[in-house]
Amino acid sequence: MPGNIARVTVNLSLDRLFDYRIPESFDGQIFPGMKVNVPFGKGGLRQAYVITVTDSSGRNDLKEIDSICAGFPKIPDALLKLSDWMAEYYCCPRELTVRNLIPGAVRSGKIKAKTREHCRIADHLKAAEFIAQNESGRQKARAALLKVLMLERELPTDILLLKAGVGKSVLDHLAKAGLVEKIQEEIDRDPFKGMDVIPTKAKTPTAEQAAALEIIREVIDGKRKQHTVLLHGVTCSGKTEVYLQAIDYAITNGGSAIVLVPEISLTPQTVERFRARFGNMVSVLHSGLSDGERRDEWMKVHQGRVRIAVGARSALFAPFTDLKLIIVDEEHEQSYKQSEAPRYNARDVAVMRGKLEHAAVILGSATPSVESHYNAVSGKYAHAIMAHRTDPNIRMPDVRIIDMRSQDDGEGHIPFLSKELIDAVHERLEKGEQSILFLNRRGFAKQLKCDQSDCKFVAECPDCGVPYTYHKKMRILTCHLCGAMVKAPEQCPSCGSPEIRFSGAGTERIENISFAAFKNARIGRMDSDTMTRPELYEEILSAFRNGKIDILVGTQMIAKGLDFPNVTLVGVINADMGLYIDDFRATERTFQLLTQVAGRAGRGDMRGDVIFQTCTPYNAAIVAAANHDCNAFYEEELPVREALSLPPHGHVLVIRFIGEDPAAIQDYAGTLLQKVQPYLSPETNASDPAPCPIERIKGKYRYMVMFRGGNLAYMKKFLRYELYRNPVKGISIQVDVDPMSLM
């Protein structure tokens, strides 16, 4: 017997479930995952999701559920369990994790199915009689329409009117007379419109690919104790082909698959490859779609009309009920971490969803995260290694490290570009080959400052306290934290001196320098300043692919996912730029980024060259990336993490306190830290409240407390209760579990 009490969550971030009595009229109709209308407080009806159905409650004065929200899809039970785990693990309200399961376009109910009107004969006998009696005369137009419909059986209204050569009034008359029946047919909005793909067939795997596939099949079949596989494959080792054949195996065995990519910009390329292999079995889910497209693509999954969902972070919650495989490509990427609550990491949630649904999970990367590498070598994950490129003739690029401290600044020197890099680019231009110049900072210069020795003025954002970045083309100073823009001054605002200068470089400056250094070269730039519309991304990549650009300057947008055989040189302008920020993952991110961008060179028949320009040529991360040696990096990094109880040797939780009064923030942070102390395990280290590495953003001060090491589960339970039941006026609080950045 099902229970008569529904426990629901209402979207109010209270982190509470509310009990409602199920009316007899809904007996046997209310299930977990359904959306219902409930009376709430004095505000009338609110929409809520049923989490559980039970037969007991701690209250006797329960209100009744008012109605069921018709037409809203039911959330699968496994996803509800996943949302429960997310709320506990990421220390956030249950309401937020439930909301996260369904795209807003579906959740709101405002986006309806798109329909197209079709027509067919309602009564064939009467229609035949009408045609026979009206072949000529005043009603011949109506007879002509019926004749077309008798031949075609059924047609869309617009096509029917075109073929019959008549107006809509003729059709309306026949419908009113009961001779023609109009039907509204649901049609899907097509995110693939205009995208033609050439079908592909499975390739014969290399020995390393075959070994990886054997491990993956054993995991899918439940023949191994692990349900997660780390697929560690160097660039060009054929990870995508392994993904495709693993999905084919999962589908053949009656399952469905989810494929995650780290960024929306990579989705079109990935979708194209998967549609070429699996055709209409593929759905795409990401925020770059229109609301109508997102609604229709999600409904395809919910209705079981597709077997594969490809997309960015949110595609993880595709509502498959027969899931057999989840693939997380570039699993190390920081973009898998959501920046607002619930602050989940899609990679880790994918592993948990696989566990809950007995699905295999593949984590793929050329530079696995320290945590995933450790889990693989310790046996928690199965480990598949592809150390060679699929074509033995395509060798790993040669990498040179250039010490910029030894560069001559004399006459003829070009700033920010070493002599070796300039010569290498000229050599490629002469051969008709292409080059990439990489710098992970957009804009022209990183700051504007006064050159007068007694002034030292630096243009800073008043709301964030960080230097403005100068954008030369628009002659503006911008803050990349809050988006503020001001006109660039022509003289020092502090002392009036015209001796102001722009220090440091961004991609815009490197582009300008390249125009001067490489006369007649065709140069393109790819960063968030130039890629203002999605179609521009494909335009510049298409131009580069077709050889219309000789040198591509860009940020991390060009560091991954690009496969251009004619690129034989990659120059990294400032290889150590990300090393010295106040974040324990800085070294790891630098190693990964350098390795990924180096992998863009020499992907064709010609050997590639990479140049790392740096002022710290002996840094372990830079040397390991130059030697294509992941193990050397892990051997250097893991002992440091262990000594500091940092992941993978301990958990990290950061609480950020944000408000306008720094004294009040510090006071509350100290009070909360005292309250938390009894709930900490002996192995957990807690820092004193301190300013965040970026202390102020948008005029609000930011402080943080960091907990590391030990089991944090007990403390997280206390925090959930304390923060969401006892909010503090004027201070917003962010709980970040397993942070990817401390900034």
PyMOL commands that set and color helices and strands:
alter all, ss='L'
color gray80, all
select helices_A, chain A and resi 24-26+77-89+94-100+104-107+124-133+140-152+157-164+168-176+207-220+239-252+264-281+291-302+313-317+334-336+346-357+370-377+404-406+419-431+507-517+534-545+556-558+586-598+620-626+630-643+662-679+713-725
alter helices_A, ss='H'
color red, helices_A
select strands_A, chain A and resi 5-10+18-21+35-39+45-54+67-68+114-121+154-156+180-187+228-233+256-260+282-285+308-311+323-329+360-365+382-386+398-403+434-438+447-450+469-471+476-478+485-487+500-503+523-526+551-554+567-572+609-614+652-659+685-686+690-697+700-708+731-737
alter strands_A, ss='S'
color yellow, strands_A
deselect
rebuild
show_as cartoon
